[in-house]
Amino acid sequence: MKRTRIRGAEITTLVGAGTTVMGNVRFGGGLHLEGRVEGNIEATDDEAHLDVSGGGHVVGEIHVGTAIVNGTVEGDIHSNVR
């Protein structure tokens, strides 16, 4: 499987289009979101990266080291880099 990188970060987790996660998500590494998360997203370390694609949607707070948001976030974003 080919892995994608965001500005040097390896994507280790994918929430694909058409997928809805109900509840909080904790991750390390890189998370690419094309689907929907109804809950908070929290990185396990300050080096973690979140990429919300144009079709991605988050209803909740985001706590990550780096956030790249092209989709929709209904909630606060707490990150070191945006």
C-alpha positions in Angstrom: 0.0 0.0 0.0 1.4 3.4 -1.0 1.3 5.9 1.9 0.8 9.6 1.4 2.8 12.4 3.1 1.7 15.8 4.2 4.6 18.1 4.5 6.9 15.4 5.7 4.2 13.6 7.8 3.3 10.0 7.0 -0.4 9.3 6.7 -1.1 6.3 8.9 -4.9 6.6 9.3 -7.6 7.2 6.7 -11.3 7.9 7.2 -12.7 7.5 3.7 -15.5 9.3 1.9 -18.9 7.8 2.8 -17.7 6.8 6.3 -19.1 8.4 9.5 -17.3 8.0 12.8 -19.6 8.6 15.8 -17.4 9.3 18.8 -14.0 10.7 19.6 -10.9 9.8 17.5 -7.4 9.6 19.0 -4.5 9.1 16.6 -0.8 9.3 16.2 1.1 10.0 13.0 -1.1 11.4 10.2 -4.9 11.3 9.8 -6.5 12.0 6.4 -10.2 12.7 6.7 -12.4 12.4 3.6 -15.5 11.3 5.5 -17.3 12.6 8.6 -16.4 12.6 12.4 -19.1 13.4 14.9 -16.9 13.8 18.0 -13.6 15.3 19.0 -10.3 14.6 17.2 -7.2 14.4 19.4 -3.6 13.7 18.5 -1.6 11.5 20.9 1.5 13.7 20.4 2.4 17.2 19.1 4.0 15.8 16.0 0.7 14.4 14.6 -0.9 15.9 11.5 -4.5 16.2 10.5 -5.6 16.7 6.9 -9.3 17.4 6.3 -10.0 17.1 2.6 -12.6 19.2 0.7 -15.3 16.7 1.4 -14.3 16.0 5.0 -16.5 17.2 7.9 -15.9 17.4 11.6 -18.5 18.2 14.2 -16.4 18.6 17.4 -13.1 20.0 18.6 -9.7 19.3 17.1 -6.5 19.1 19.1 -3.4 18.4 16.9 0.1 19.5 16.2 -0.7 20.5 12.6 -4.1 21.0 10.9 -4.7 21.4 7.2 -8.4 22.1 6.7 -10.0 22.2 3.3 -13.3 20.8 4.4 -15.8 21.8 7.1 -15.1 22.0 10.9 -18.0 22.8 13.3 -16.0 23.4 16.4 -12.7 24.9 17.7 -9.3 24.0 16.2 -6.3 23.9 18.6 -3.1 23.3 16.7 0.5 24.6 16.6 0.3 25.0 12.8 -2.7 25.7 10.6 
